[in-house]
Amino acid sequence: MEALVFLIEAAVYSILLYRYSKVEKTKRWHAPIYALFANVASFVAGLWMAYIMPGYF
């Protein structure tokens, strides 16, 4: 599921950030890299929270 979320986010970010960016030379590959790092950070934070508070997960 996380991979599917990543693909959807990368596609949406790539389209919308390229279209609405105020920076003149926005690269399309920046959006998928951002989506990848955001999802990795979210996953790691979830693992850490599951370790700290195992009763909630």
N, C-alpha and C positions, 0 to 999 in steps of 0.2 A: 504494500500500500504506500509506503514511503517513496518508493521509486515512481509510482504513478503520480503522487502529489508533486514530486520534483519535476516531472515532465510537464505537468500542467502549469505549474508556476513558471518554469523556464520559458514556456511558449508565451504565456500571458505577459510576463515581464519583457520578453524580447520584443513583442509587438508594441506594447504600450509605452515602454520606456523609450524605444526608438522614435515613436511617433510624437510623444509629448515632451521629450527632453528639451531643456533650454540650452544645453551644451551643443554646439554646432556639430562636432564630430564624435557623436556617441557611437561606440562600436556595438554591434549586435551580440557579440560573444560575451560582453560584460554581464548581461542579464542572466544567462545560465550559470555563470560562475557565482554571481550573487545568490541565486536560488540554491545552488549546491552548498555553499558555505552556511546560508541561513538554515537549511534543513539539517546539516551536520550539527550545527550549534544547538538546534532544537532537540535533536535526537540525544546528544550528549547530556543536555540539561535534563531531559526526561529520565535517562539512565541514572543520573546523579540523584534526582528526586526519588526515584524508586529505591535506591540504596539507602537514602537518608530516612525515608518514610515508607517502609515496605508494607505497612498495613493499609495504605491507601491504594495500592496497586494490585 
